[in-house]
Amino acid sequence: MPSSDLGGSAVNMSVEVENQLRECRREKGVSQQDVADAIKVDRRSIIRYENGVRTPTLATALRLSDYYERPVNDIFHLEKIVKSK
């Protein structure tokens, strides 16, 4: 990751993707298997996406957006993490 100099101390910055997938699924009242079947992925993938273990591909994120009828940026958020050295 790129380092920058802020006030004389080196800082590493990384980005993590946070999501609202579990909340979207619960609002819709469907199971993980229902979502997996609808967007043509394995149920284990849905579990991993909801738990933040994996990030879906862009194509999968777009299918999830269509399925939940919500914009992608309402479901997925970039979280910047700053670590000082």
C-alpha positions as CSV (number, residue, x, y, z in Angstrom):
1,M,0.0,0.0,0.0
2,P,1.2,3.5,-0.6
3,S,2.7,5.4,2.3
4,S,2.5,9.1,2.8
5,D,4.1,11.6,5.1
6,L,1.7,13.4,7.3
7,G,3.3,15.6,9.9
8,G,6.6,13.8,9.7
9,S,5.3,10.3,10.5
10,A,4.9,7.6,7.9
11,V,1.3,6.3,7.4
12,N,0.1,3.2,5.6
13,M,-3.4,3.5,4.3
14,S,-5.5,0.5,3.2
15,V,-9.1,0.2,2.1
16,E,-11.6,-2.4,3.1
17,V,-15.0,-2.9,1.6
18,E,-17.9,-3.0,4.1
19,N,-21.3,-4.1,3.0
20,Q,-25.0,-4.1,4.0
21,L,-25.8,-7.4,2.4
22,R,-27.1,-9.1,5.5
23,E,-29.3,-6.2,6.3
24,C,-30.6,-6.1,2.7
25,R,-31.4,-9.8,2.8
26,R,-33.2,-9.5,6.1
27,E,-35.3,-6.5,4.9
28,K,-36.3,-8.5,1.8
29,G,-37.2,-11.5,4.0
30,V,-35.2,-14.1,2.0
31,S,-32.7,-16.8,2.8
32,Q,-29.1,-16.9,1.8
33,Q,-30.0,-19.7,-0.6
34,D,-32.7,-17.6,-2.2
35,V,-30.2,-14.9,-2.9
36,A,-27.6,-17.4,-4.2
37,D,-30.1,-19.0,-6.5
38,A,-31.3,-15.6,-7.8
39,I,-27.8,-14.3,-8.7
40,K,-26.3,-17.6,-9.7
41,V,-23.7,-18.1,-7.0
42,D,-23.1,-20.7,-4.3
43,R,-24.7,-20.2,-0.9
44,R,-21.2,-20.3,0.6
45,S,-20.3,-17.2,-1.5
46,I,-23.2,-15.3,0.0
47,I,-22.1,-16.3,3.5
48,R,-18.5,-15.1,2.8
49,Y,-19.8,-11.8,1.3
50,E,-22.1,-11.1,4.3
51,N,-19.3,-11.9,6.8
52,G,-16.8,-9.7,4.9
53,V,-14.5,-12.7,4.2
54,R,-14.7,-12.1,0.5
55,T,-15.7,-9.2,-1.7
56,P,-17.9,-9.9,-4.7
57,T,-16.7,-9.2,-8.2
58,L,-18.1,-6.1,-9.9
59,A,-20.5,-8.3,-11.9
60,T,-21.8,-10.0,-8.8
61,A,-22.1,-6.7,-7.0
62,L,-24.2,-5.4,-9.8
63,R,-26.4,-8.5,-9.7
64,L,-26.9,-8.1,-6.0
65,S,-27.8,-4.4,-6.6
66,D,-30.4,-5.5,-9.1
67,Y,-31.8,-8.2,-6.8
68,Y,-32.1,-5.9,-3.8
69,E,-33.2,-3.0,-6.0
70,R,-30.7,-0.7,-4.3
71,P,-27.8,1.3,-5.8
72,V,-24.4,-0.5,-5.4
73,N,-23.1,2.4,-3.3
74,D,-26.0,1.9,-0.8
75,I,-24.9,-1.7,-0.3
76,F,-21.1,-1.4,-0.4
77,H,-18.9,1.2,1.3
78,L,-15.2,1.8,1.2
79,E,-13.6,2.1,4.6
80,K,-10.2,3.7,4.7
81,I,-7.9,2.4,7.4
82,V,-4.9,4.5,8.4
83,K,-2.1,2.8,10.2
84,S,0.8,4.8,11.7
85,K,4.3,3.4,11.6
